[in-house]
């Protein structure tokens, strides 16, 4: 996953948290909801990096 898309997901999430907080709607259930979204974003980042990490690296042997 391109880094710009992943950073954009986090930026949109942080902006949503600030807007929710500034409007006075940041209640404990909303905080739990944003926690689930944060977990999903972290998991999405892990899934984006994992294939490159576990795939065999091509090395040049003579």
Secondary structure, DSSP 8 states (H G I E B T S, - for coil): --HHHHHHHHHHHHHHHHHHHHTT---HHHHHHHHHHHHHHHHHHHHHHHHHHHS-------
